[in-house]
């Protein structure tokens, strides 16, 4: 069921589209940053284990 947006249809649909685009961008950036952080942590843990600390 699609609501009748009348003369505001373009503005409302544009706002929804922009919001979805921004949410997708935030999701992608968050996943990338998480991947980099996990890799950095893995490197630190391996280096620490090699030097016998912890």
Rosetta blueprint (number, residue, H / E / L):
1 X L
2 X L
3 X L
4 X L
5 X L
6 X H
7 X H
8 X H
9 X H
10 X H
11 X H
12 X H
13 X H
14 X H
15 X H
16 X H
17 X H
18 X H
19 X H
20 X H
21 X H
22 X H
23 X H
24 X H
25 X H
26 X H
27 X H
28 X H
29 X H
30 X H
31 X H
32 X H
33 X H
34 X H
35 X H
36 X H
37 X H
38 X H
39 X H
40 X H
41 X H
42 X H
43 X H
44 X H
45 X H
46 X H
47 X H
48 X H
49 X H
50 X H
51 X L
52 X L
53 X L
54 X L
